[in-house]
Amino acid sequence: MASIAIKLNPAKMTNPDADLRYLIPRRIQEVSDESIVEDGYDYLDDGSMVIYLATDDPEAGAKTVIELLQNEKVLNNRILDSAIIGLDKGSGYTIVFPVDFEGQTEFES
């Protein structure tokens, strides 16, 4: 299974509620008919929260996640305004959103 990581910057959120770690993966799992499933979360030293998801179809999964988070608010947050999304097919994370992201980021502590 491939991993999708959603790294959230709480400073860019309207409502940085810790419940996002449960609500976001539940909604994604529901919309994807469970082709994308929750795979845990972590807090990084920089204060960000990372939500991990697992899927057998990484490209379609990443597209579903981005489309959902672009079109829906969660706890009054437009998640993509504060997110960096990475995809790991087994050789480390590649950033898939934002598409023009420059630099490096960590998805694991």
Secondary structure, DSSP 8 states (H G I E B T S, - for coil): -EEEEEEE-GGG-S---TTHHHHHHHHHHHHTTTSEEEEEEEE-TTS-EEEEEEES-HHHHHHHHHHHHHH--BTTB-GGGGEEEEEESSS-EEEEESTT--S---S--
